[in-house]
Amino acid sequence: MKIGELSRRTGVSRRALRYYEEQRLLVPDRLPNGYRDYPEESVTVVRRVRVLLSAGLGTAAIAEILTCRIADGVVLAGTCPELLDGLAAERARMTGVIEDLLAARDILDTLVGRPLAG
């Protein structure tokens, strides 16, 4: 598929898709006319990239994770054990951020007169 269709199907700008390509997160084929030709699996890859970026991971870490995943799953299943410590640390960092956000939401709920979430 061409970049415009991938952009439409994922909601990600063409500029962002080209950036993902520069970062080696996407690897399209090139047609004889120079156009990018993305395989169908690129839709799933872009969605995963967006989720991982929103979680705070950098593109270098995401590139490593994408090369270690198995088929459609997100389980590393021992294929890249060198990533596990770093991913565990990143998960712990994310948990701290989530806890901070929940505490901030509780404060806002108190200020606007809503009951605290349980």
C-alpha positions as CSV (number, residue, x, y, z in Angstrom):
1,M,0.0,0.0,0.0
2,K,1.1,3.6,-0.6
3,I,2.0,6.0,2.2
4,G,-1.3,7.9,1.8
5,E,-3.4,4.7,2.4
6,L,-1.2,3.8,5.4
7,S,-1.7,7.3,6.8
8,R,-5.5,7.1,6.3
9,R,-5.8,3.6,7.9
10,T,-3.7,4.4,10.9
11,G,-4.5,8.1,11.5
12,V,-0.7,8.9,11.4
13,S,0.6,11.7,9.2
14,R,2.7,10.9,6.2
15,R,5.5,13.0,7.8
16,A,5.4,10.8,10.9
17,L,5.4,7.6,8.7
18,R,8.5,8.9,6.9
19,Y,10.1,9.6,10.3
20,Y,9.3,6.0,11.4
21,E,11.1,4.9,8.3
22,E,14.1,7.0,9.0
23,Q,14.2,5.4,12.5
24,R,14.0,1.9,11.0
25,L,10.6,1.3,12.6
26,L,9.0,0.7,9.2
27,V,10.7,-0.8,6.2
28,P,8.7,-0.3,3.0
29,D,9.7,-1.7,-0.4
30,R,10.4,0.8,-3.1
31,L,8.5,0.6,-6.4
32,P,10.4,1.3,-9.7
33,N,8.9,4.8,-9.6
34,G,10.4,5.5,-6.2
35,Y,7.1,5.3,-4.3
36,R,7.1,3.5,-1.0
37,D,5.1,0.3,-0.9
38,Y,4.1,-0.8,2.6
39,P,3.1,-4.4,3.4
40,E,-0.2,-5.0,5.1
41,E,1.5,-5.7,8.4
42,S,2.6,-2.1,8.5
43,V,-0.8,-1.1,9.9
44,T,-0.2,-3.2,13.0
45,V,3.4,-2.0,13.3
46,V,2.3,1.6,13.2
47,R,-0.3,1.0,15.9
48,R,2.3,-0.7,18.1
49,V,4.7,2.2,17.6
50,R,2.1,4.7,18.6
51,V,1.2,2.8,21.7
52,L,4.9,2.5,22.7
53,L,5.6,6.1,21.9
54,S,2.7,7.2,24.1
55,A,4.0,5.0,26.9
56,G,7.2,7.1,26.8
57,L,9.6,4.7,25.0
58,G,12.1,6.2,22.5
59,T,12.3,5.1,18.9
60,A,15.6,3.3,19.5
61,A,14.0,1.1,22.2
62,I,10.9,0.6,20.0
63,A,13.1,-0.5,17.1
64,E,14.7,-3.2,19.3
65,I,11.4,-4.4,20.6
66,L,9.9,-4.6,17.1
67,T,12.7,-6.9,16.0
68,C,12.2,-9.2,18.9
69,R,8.4,-9.7,18.8
70,I,7.0,-13.0,17.6
71,A,4.4,-13.0,14.9
72,D,1.3,-11.0,16.0
73,G,2.1,-11.3,19.7
74,V,4.0,-8.8,21.8
75,V,5.7,-11.5,23.9
76,L,9.5,-11.6,23.6
77,A,9.6,-15.2,24.5
78,G,13.3,-15.3,25.1
79,T,14.2,-14.2,21.6
80,C,15.9,-11.0,23.0
81,P,16.7,-11.6,26.7
82,E,19.1,-8.7,26.7
83,L,16.0,-6.3,26.5
84,L,14.2,-7.8,29.5
85,D,16.0,-5.8,32.2
86,G,15.6,-2.5,30.3
87,L,11.9,-3.2,29.7
88,A,11.4,-4.1,33.3
89,A,12.9,-0.7,34.3
90,E,10.8,1.1,31.8
91,R,7.7,-0.7,33.2
92,A,8.6,0.4,36.7
93,R,9.0,4.0,35.5
94,M,5.7,3.9,33.7
95,T,4.0,2.5,36.9
96,G,5.4,5.5,38.8
97,V,4.0,7.9,36.3
98,I,0.6,6.3,36.4
99,E,0.6,6.5,40.2
100,D,1.5,10.2,40.0
101,L,-1.3,10.8,37.5
102,L,-3.8,8.9,39.6
103,A,-2.9,11.0,42.6
104,A,-3.2,14.2,40.5
105,R,-6.6,13.1,39.3
106,D,-7.7,12.4,42.9
107,I,-6.7,16.0,43.8
108,L,-8.6,17.4,40.9
109,D,-11.7,15.2,41.8
110,T,-11.6,16.7,45.3
111,L,-11.4,20.2,43.9
112,V,-14.3,19.8,41.5
113,G,-16.4,18.0,44.1
114,R,-16.3,14.5,42.6
115,P,-15.9,11.4,44.8
116,L,-12.5,9.8,44.7
117,A,-12.2,6.8,42.3
118,G,-11.7,3.5,44.1
